[in-house]
Amino acid sequence: MGSNNELNNYPKEQKDIYEQIKWNGWGDTRKFLHLIKPSGDIAITTEKYSAVPLPSLRNFIKKELTISGQSGTDLEETPSVEWEKIQLNAIKPYPEFMREIKSFFSADQLKDDKFARITHTYGKSLRDLVRLRIGQIKQAPDLVVFPHSHEEVEKLVQLAHKYNVVVIPYGGGSNIVGACEPVCQERFTVSVDMRRMNKVLWVDRREMTACIQVGVMGPDLEQQLHKHGVSMGHDPDSFEFSTLGGWLATCSSGHQSDKYGDIEDMCVSFKTVTPTGTFELRNGARAGAGINYKHIILGSEGTLGIITEAIMKVHTIPPVVEYYGFLFPSFTHATSALEQIRRSDVLPTMTRIYDPEETKLSFASKPSRGAFSEFMSAAVKKYLYYIRSFDFNNVCLSIIGFEGTKKVVDFHKASVFDYLSKNSAFSLGQAPGKTWAEKRYDLPYIRDFLLGNNLWVDVAETTVSWTNLLPLWKEAKAAFVEHYKQQGIPAWICAHISHTYSNGVCLYFIFASKQNSEKELSNYVQGKKLMTDIVLKHGGAISHHHGVGYEHVPWMTRYATNGWVGAYRQIKQIFDPKNICNPRKLIPTVEEDKQQQPFLFNILNVKQSKL
Ligand SMILES: Cc1cc2nc3c(=O)[nH]c(=O)nc-3n(C[C@H](O)[C@H](O)[C@H](O)COP(=O)(O)OP(=O)(O)OC[C@H]3O[C@@H](n4cnc5c(N)ncnc54)[C@H](O)[C@@H]3O)c2cc1C
């Protein structure tokens, strides 16, 4: 049973992570939003705190999701089904494959019970959560395998290749693009849960690199690295529930990307198991020795093979960490400051700029009434209004962070603060930065609450040039609200900028609306299509960091040139001749390509899905 390797000794008493997180929502089962009596306020409960009121949030939702002349949208319960009541597709019988796989893996590494299958069917996109909440699962994987080592992944992929079995790597399952969903009805499908491969294998403090098993989740990874005095510095919003393998496979980006880079900048090399062989690690600063295979695997979303171990760059844990809040009089002021900072030789570790709508959301979701006032005394407000002519409807919050030694932080800070003040920014000091750091993983929990209350919320993000940034922002926001308004449906949209580059930024939209009376996904699909089309019109990337998966496939031939789509199909054919690795993701099949429109609606499942 298994290979003789000490890394195989996964503690028997340890629960797997999929058993500890929400099966039909986001994250920690102990953290959720709910209503409290008698106030009717929305509150948040976490592992540490029970029912902390967010007293402005309910009114904010009501006010923002209102069409003028109509009464505001209020909450109306739309509960989820219980997982026990869900009917799953039957497991496809495959005795030859099962016999051989059982001779190599222990019983504890092979699961086909209902809960394991449900929790490995989808990721965390709105479409995924909706289908889970109504119990619509048509293609759960037939088996979930939990490898403990690189050698076991090799054996699994060899067997899958031999028996023509589909393999879908499953990291944290936090993707929001349908990347882990089985979509090949006819073939036996294995979900490969990587999360037992979670060790930092070595740290080299001289070269500042670490070799890491890629099933490790964010907090565990940083904890292990911290024991060596180093950090990787990759902190996406999904940090707590995503894995290094998922980050590499989706080209992920974290909050501090301005300083430490995106995942591809941190990655030196990795080991990948493909059906036609394993690509090995190669350590070293860089090489001009032909095409580095890592560039082909990065972002391949499990369609070419399974990444098992990675050598990543690390840095010394920064002794000084300072995050500040600023207010700008408008989004134009804020983006102008950002562009000037980017053009200079100095860079903060993180720059986040919220547009006026997201600024209001940010203050409305704080755990005290009138959080905006907390940051500003009446005198300051008067000063901003009368002396600085701030219109509070247009004000934009910004969080700007610096990390490093005191000398480095002070140097960057002085210069950055100069650009901020030239663009009329007003400093709120470090308090908003501290609040942001403490609460930064809370926002996604609002989505579950809204889904349970007759509303829906989703996101769209892109990389756009500095030139097209404001035109895209303005058009997307106006078009989204107008589209729904014409149908008499309330809609709300906001945006922020979270990563900057010399030639563009990541612009991130959050949009919400009401579930329709039919409780089907068509309302949502219209919004998704509208946003993606506008992004492409302004030359934006289909995604800056969420990836392509299944949900963005219909736009891929418009985004990537046909030449590249064809080349990718050939690469896939070489690496994976039987198309067993996460099929029908990333690019459309030739047949799907020919029938773009019906395919789109089929993918987004408009007709069949009910909320
Ligand atoms: C609330 C929320 C916030 C988010 N914020 C961010 C953010 O700030 N930045 C960001 O980049 N993304 C963000 N995401 C998206 C998501 O977290 C990322 O795409 C993340 O990189 C996925 O990692 P995962 O381990 O969960 O991968 P999964 O969702 O499990 O898998 C994603 C894809 O990678 C493949 N894959 C996984 N592991 C491997 C492997 N070992 N080898 C080969 N292929 C593999 C899967 O087959 C799938 O195609 C967010 C998502 C949510 C729900």
The ligand as an SDF file (V2000), in Angstrom:
LIG
                    3D

 53 58  0  0  0  0  0  0  0  0999 V2000
  -13.7840   34.9540   -1.6320 C   0  0  0  0  0  0  0  0  0  0  0  0
  -12.7450   34.7280   -2.6830 C   0  0  0  0  0  0  0  0  0  0  0  0
  -11.6980   35.6120   -2.8000 C   0  0  0  0  0  0  0  0  0  0  0  0
  -10.7240   35.4130   -3.7670 C   0  0  0  0  0  0  0  0  0  0  0  0
   -9.6830   36.2830   -3.8430 N   0  0  0  0  0  0  0  0  0  0  0  0
   -8.6620   36.0430   -4.7040 C   0  0  0  0  0  0  0  0  0  0  0  0
   -7.5230   36.9040   -4.7290 C   0  0  0  0  0  0  0  0  0  0  0  0
   -7.4310   37.8860   -3.9840 O   0  0  0  0  0  0  0  0  0  0  0  0
   -6.5340   36.5990   -5.5960 N   0  0  0  0  0  0  0  0  0  0  0  0
   -6.6030   35.5070   -6.3920 C   0  0  0  0  0  0  0  0  0  0  0  0
   -5.6560   35.2450   -7.1210 O   0  0  0  0  0  0  0  0  0  0  0  0
   -7.6850   34.7100   -6.4210 N   0  0  0  0  0  0  0  0  0  0  0  0
   -8.6920   34.9280   -5.5890 C   0  0  0  0  0  0  0  0  0  0  0  0
   -9.7860   34.1040   -5.5780 N   0  0  0  0  0  0  0  0  0  0  0  0
   -9.8560   32.9770   -6.5110 C   0  0  0  0  0  0  0  0  0  0  0  0
   -9.1860   31.6880   -6.0020 C   0  0  0  0  0  0  0  0  0  0  0  0
   -9.0150   31.7330   -4.6160 O   0  0  0  0  0  0  0  0  0  0  0  0
   -7.8550   31.4920   -6.6940 C   0  0  0  0  0  0  0  0  0  0  0  0
   -8.0890   31.1690   -8.0410 O   0  0  0  0  0  0  0  0  0  0  0  0
   -6.9600   30.4360   -6.0680 C   0  0  0  0  0  0  0  0  0  0  0  0
   -5.7040   30.5070   -6.6790 O   0  0  0  0  0  0  0  0  0  0  0  0
   -7.4880   29.0240   -6.2070 C   0  0  0  0  0  0  0  0  0  0  0  0
   -6.7300   28.1890   -5.3780 O   0  0  0  0  0  0  0  0  0  0  0  0
   -7.3350   26.8220   -4.8350 P   0  0  0  0  0  0  0  0  0  0  0  0
   -6.2620   26.1110   -4.0980 O   0  0  0  0  0  0  0  0  0  0  0  0
   -8.5750   27.0480   -4.1240 O   0  0  0  0  0  0  0  0  0  0  0  0
   -7.5840   26.0740   -6.2130 O   0  0  0  0  0  0  0  0  0  0  0  0
   -8.8920   25.2750   -6.7290 P   0  0  0  0  0  0  0  0  0  0  0  0
  -10.0620   26.1530   -6.7120 O   0  0  0  0  0  0  0  0  0  0  0  0
   -8.9570   24.0020   -5.9770 O   0  0  0  0  0  0  0  0  0  0  0  0
   -8.4350   24.9740   -8.2000 O   0  0  0  0  0  0  0  0  0  0  0  0
   -8.3300   25.9840   -9.1520 C   0  0  0  0  0  0  0  0  0  0  0  0
   -7.8050   25.3840  -10.4610 C   0  0  0  0  0  0  0  0  0  0  0  0
   -6.4610   24.9590  -10.2710 O   0  0  0  0  0  0  0  0  0  0  0  0
   -6.3360   23.5520  -10.4960 C   0  0  0  0  0  0  0  0  0  0  0  0
   -5.3960   23.0460   -9.4980 N   0  0  0  0  0  0  0  0  0  0  0  0
   -5.5030   23.0980   -8.1530 C   0  0  0  0  0  0  0  0  0  0  0  0
   -4.4330   22.5250   -7.5890 N   0  0  0  0  0  0  0  0  0  0  0  0
   -3.6380   22.1070   -8.6050 C   0  0  0  0  0  0  0  0  0  0  0  0
   -2.4040   21.4160   -8.6710 C   0  0  0  0  0  0  0  0  0  0  0  0
   -1.7400   21.0360   -7.5810 N   0  0  0  0  0  0  0  0  0  0  0  0
   -1.8700   21.1290   -9.9050 N   0  0  0  0  0  0  0  0  0  0  0  0
   -2.5220   21.4990  -11.0420 C   0  0  0  0  0  0  0  0  0  0  0  0
   -3.7070   22.1450  -11.0270 N   0  0  0  0  0  0  0  0  0  0  0  0
   -4.2480   22.4400   -9.8260 C   0  0  0  0  0  0  0  0  0  0  0  0
   -7.7360   23.0060  -10.3580 C   0  0  0  0  0  0  0  0  0  0  0  0
   -7.9220   21.8200  -11.0910 O   0  0  0  0  0  0  0  0  0  0  0  0
   -8.5720   24.1440  -10.9120 C   0  0  0  0  0  0  0  0  0  0  0  0
   -8.5640   24.0920  -12.3020 O   0  0  0  0  0  0  0  0  0  0  0  0
  -10.8100   34.3000   -4.6390 C   0  0  0  0  0  0  0  0  0  0  0  0
  -11.8730   33.4090   -4.5150 C   0  0  0  0  0  0  0  0  0  0  0  0
  -12.8490   33.6200   -3.5450 C   0  0  0  0  0  0  0  0  0  0  0  0
  -13.9820   32.6530   -3.4230 C   0  0  0  0  0  0  0  0  0  0  0  0
  1  2  1  0
  2  3  1  0
  2 52  2  0
  3  4  2  0
  4  5  1  0
  4 50  1  0
  5  6  2  0
  6  7  1  0
  6 13  1  0
  7  8  2  0
  7  9  1  0
  9 10  1  0
 10 11  2  0
 10 12  1  0
 12 13  2  0
 13 14  1  0
 14 15  1  0
 14 50  1  0
 15 16  1  0
 16 17  1  0
 16 18  1  0
 18 19  1  0
 18 20  1  0
 20 21  1  0
 20 22  1  0
 22 23  1  0
 23 24  1  0
 24 25  2  0
 24 26  1  0
 24 27  1  0
 27 28  1  0
 28 29  2  0
 28 30  1  0
 28 31  1  0
 31 32  1  0
 32 33  1  0
 33 34  1  0
 33 48  1  0
 34 35  1  0
 35 36  1  0
 35 46  1  0
 36 37  1  0
 36 45  1  0
 37 38  2  0
 38 39  1  0
 39 40  1  0
 39 45  2  0
 40 41  1  0
 40 42  2  0
 42 43  1  0
 43 44  2  0
 44 45  1  0
 46 47  1  0
 46 48  1  0
 48 49  1  0
 50 51  2  0
 51 52  1  0
 52 53  1  0
M  END
$$$$
